[in-house]
Amino acid sequence: MPRAQLTYSGVFDGPLTEDVEELLARFQQTDSIRFEDFSSIWREMSFSDVFRGILSVGEMKRFCRVALATAVKFFMPPYSYQIRVGGLYLMFGLYHTQLASPHVKIRLALRDWAVVQKFLKDSADSGHQDVCYIFQKLVATKAIHYVAMPHFLSFQKQMKPKRENVCAGFLGRTTAVQELSSADVLEELTNIQDQYEELKEATVGVSREVTMTHRDLSARLKDCMSEFIAWQQRTFSQDNKDKNSDDNEEEPTEAECSSSRARLLSSIKQKSYSNFQEASKSRRHLQAETTVSSSSTLQRRRRPPSLRARTRKSLGVTREECNLRAWLLSVPEKQHRSPVRRYNQTAASVNP
């Protein structure tokens, strides 16, 4: 991706994503997947005006690529079915309202084609004709460009790509538990359990107390599924309430932030001081004795004699002999005589 494209995408990607999330949030509140409801929200927000104000042709094309890539992001998992339908409608609206000429196509990677096919199959099986019609309309107008990668491949690429944040409110809930509880699985499991008990009673030499399964397995499984469904509904409703309350609350001032920081520091200091335990007198006395004994041991420890000292000792040289000078070793042992001066050999040869 060229440097100019990276700069433009980095500036406008965040605000565009916020607008798209606002549009999809309003579509999610309608609890519908009809294109009519989506188009009414689109016109109410005047969402086609996002392409206004761009004069350069190159910037317009780059912005159209960013907008369509954002719509494709919400069309793919892990978002819920309704949000993915909104992403498909968003792709349709952005493609037909863009101001680039010729139109920038929607890049659909080959790795995502299996996911798209499954999405269309589920929509057709559920009877959602709006979804199938909008996708076939995009295919008929050749708005989709089937590529190997969702973005352009370029050598001028960022070393650390930015991680996209996933909106938690748009994620799809786990529906496997609901499908299991609504199906006839529990009834079939109960029938299998009864048949197992009958066969065990008919078998000779097998005690009734010996069992390989739980007698109330179906009832316990049903209770667990009901508890999970209740927890899921309570959690999602609480998250939505917390989000609305956070939006309504005002941001704390600088003074409040400083006071809360000071309280936090004081609580940390109090915890650290309370966890400090002073040693008992006996342990302090023992510690002092240990310190004194270790210092005295260090003082008594001496350095080993050097190689020179060991050599003199082995040769029998005393300390007094070591203090004598080498050129006075031939002088007689008479302390009262003055030491003999040492003449220069060169001067002695010249002046005998």
N, C-alpha and C positions, 0 to 999 in steps of 0.2 A: 504494500500500500504506500503510495507516495507520501512525502512529508506534508504537502498541502492538504491531502485528504485526511491524514491523521489529525492535523490541527483542527480542521473543520469538524470532523466527527467528534473529537474530544470536547469541543465547545458546545455543540448543539445536541449531542446524544442524550445528555442528562435532562435538559428541559423537555425534549421531545418524548422521552420515556415517561416523564411525569404526566404529560398531557394524555398519552396513550393509556396510562394506568387510571387516570381520572375517567376517561371515556369507558373503559372496560368495567370500572367499578360501578358506574351508573347502569351499564348494561346488565351487570350481575344483580343489581337490586331489583330489576324488573322480573327476575326469575322466569325468563323466556328466552327462546333461541330463534325467534322469528326475525327475519330481516327487516320487517316493517318497524319493529321496536328499535332496532339498532339504527336504522336510517333516521328515525325521529330524533334520537339523541345526537346523531351526527349533525343534523341541521340545527338543532338547538345550540350546540357548542360551536357551530360554524368551523368545523374541523378542516374543511378544505382550504382555509386561509393560512394554514401552516406553510404553504408554498409561496406566499406573498412576500415581497420585499427583497427578493434575491435577484440581483441584476445580472451577475455573471452567468454565462451559460455553463461553464465548468463547475461552478459552485452549485448551480441548480441540479446538475446531474449527480454530483456527489451527495447532495442532500436527499435526493430521491432514492438513491441506493441505501442511505442510512435509514430513511423512513420505512422502506419496504423490508429491510432486514429486521427492523424492530417489530414490524407486524408479523413476520415469519417466526420470530422468537416466541411470540405468544400463541402461534398456531401449533407449536410443537409441545410435547410433554416437557415437564411434569405437571402442567396446568390442568385444571378440570375441563370437562367437556364443554361447558358453557363458555369458558374463557377461550378455549380453542376455536369455538364457533365464532366468537367475537373477533379473534385474530384473523380468521378467514374473511369475515366481512370487512375488516380493516384493510386487508390486502386488496380486496376488490375496490374499496372506496379510494384508497391512496393511488392505486394504479390509474384509475379513470379520471382523477382530479389533478394529477401532477401536471406541471407546466413545462416539463422537458420535452423537447421535440428532436428526434423521435422518442417515444416513451421508453423509459428505463424498465426493463423486464424484472420479474421476480425470480431471484436465484433460489432454486430448490435443489439441494444436494441429493445425490443418489443414495447416500446412506439413510436418508429420511424418507425414501419413497415407500418402503414397507410400512412405516408408521402412518403415512398418508393414506395408503390403500386400506389399512385396517380401520382408520377413522371414517373413511367413506363407506366402507361396508357396514360398520355399526350404525351410521346415520341412515343408510338405506334400509337396514333391517328394522330400525326404530320408526321409520316412516317420516323422517325429517326431510321433506322435499326441498325446503329452502337451501339447506346446506349443499345438497347434491347439485342443485341448479346453479348456485353461485360458483361452485368449483368448475362445473362443466362450462360455464360462461367464460371463466378465465382461460380454460384450455382452448375453447373455440376461438377466442381473440388472440391466441398465441402470446399470452401475457407471462407464461411461465417459461423460464430458461432452465433446462435440466443440465446441471453442472456437476463436476466432481467434488467441488468444495463450495461452501456457502459464501466465501469471500475471495477476493482476488488474491492470487499468489504473486508476491513481489519480494525482491531481495531486501528492499528497504523496509524492514519489519521491526516492530518493537521487540526488545529482548524479553520483557515481562509483560505479556498481554493483560489487560485489565479484566478482572473477574466480574461477571455480571451478577448483580444481586437479584435473587428470585423473590417476587412478592409473595409473602406467606398467605395473604388473603385469597389469592387466585389458585392455590394448589388444590388438587382434587382429593377428596376424601377416599378412604379405603372402603370399597363397596363389596368386597368379598364376603365379609361377615353378614351384611344384609342379605346378599344373595343366598348364603348358606341357611340363614334363618327362615327365609321366605320359601325355600324349596322344600321338597318332601324328603330331605335327607334325614331329619330327625325321626320322622315316622318310619322310614326304612331301617334306621339304626335300632329303633325299638323292636321292630319285627325280628331283626337278626338276633338281638339279645334274647328274646323269648324263645326263638327256635334253638338257640344254644343251650338254654336252660332245659328245654324238653329233651334234647339229645343227651344231655348229661344225666338226667334222671333215668332215661331208658338204658343207658350203659350200665352194665353190671360191674360192681366193684369200684365204682367211683363215688366218692363222698360228695354230699351237697355243699359242704363247706369249701371244697376245692374249686376255685374259680380262677380263670385267666383274665377276666374283665371285671369292670365295676358294674354292679347291678343297676345303679342309677346313673349310668353314663349319659344317657340322652337328657335327663333332667339337669344334671350338672353342666353339660355343654350348653344347654339353653340358657341357664342362669348366667354363665360366663359371657355369652354373646349379648344378652340383654344389658349386662353391666358395661360391656365395652361400647355398645351403641349409645348408652346414656352418657358415658364419660366423653365420647367423641362429640356429641351434641353440646354438652356443657362446656367443653374446652373451646370449641369454635365460637360459641356465643360469647364466652368470656373474653376471647381474643378480640372480637369485634367491639365489645363494650370498652375494653382497655384502649383500643385504637381511637375510638371516638372521644373518650375522655382525655387522651393525650393531645388530640387535636384541639379540644376546647380549652385545655389549660394554657395559661400564659407561661412564657419562658421566665425562669428565675433571674432575678437581677444579680448584679455583680456583688453587692453586699451579702445577699443570701448565699451565694456560692462560697464567698470567703468565710462566712460564719459556719457553714456546714463543713468546710474543709478544716477549720480550726477545731470543731467538735470531734471530727474524725481523728485528728492527730492526738487530741487529749485522751480519747478513749483508747487509742493504741498504746500511748505511754502508760496509762493506768493498768492496762492488761499486762504490759511487760514488767512493770514494777511489782504487781501482785504475784506474778509467777516467780520472782526472785526469792530464793530462800537462803538465809544466812546460815553458815555452818555452825555446828555446836562448839562449845568451848573445848571439849575433848578432841574434836577433829582439828580445830585450829591449833591446839597445843601439839598434836601429832604432826601437823603440817609444818609448824615452826621447827620442831626437832628434826624433821626430815631435811629442811632447808639448811639448818646449821651443820648437820652431819655431812651433807653433800658438799658444802663450802669447805669444811675442814679436810675432806677427802681430796678435794681439788688442790688445796694448799700443800698437803703432804705429797702429792704426786710430783715427781721430779722428771726432768727431761733425761733421757738416756744419754750416756757419754758419747761424745763424737768419735769418729774414726781416728783422729789425731791423738786424742787422749788415750784411747785403747791401745794404739800403737806404741806410744811412749811407755805405757804401763807394762806392755809385754816385753819391751827392750830394757826395762829397768832404769829408765831415765827419771830422776826426781824432779820436783818442781823447782828447786834451787838451780839445778843444772839447766833447766829450760830457760831461766831468766838471764843466763850469761850470753854475751854476744859472741857470734861465731868467730870473729877475728881476734878475740882475746883468749881463745882456748889454750894457746901455747905459752901464756904468761905464767910465771911461777906463782904459787899460791901465797903471796905476800900482800896483805891488805894495805900496808903503810906506803908501799911504793906507788908512785904516780903511774898511771896507765901509759903504755907505749903508744906513741903516735904512729899512725899508719901513713907511710909515704906513698906517693904516686910512683908506680914502677917506671914510668917513662922518665920522670925527673931523676930517679936514682940512677938510671942508665946513662943519662947525660952528664950528671955531676956525681962522680963516684966519691 
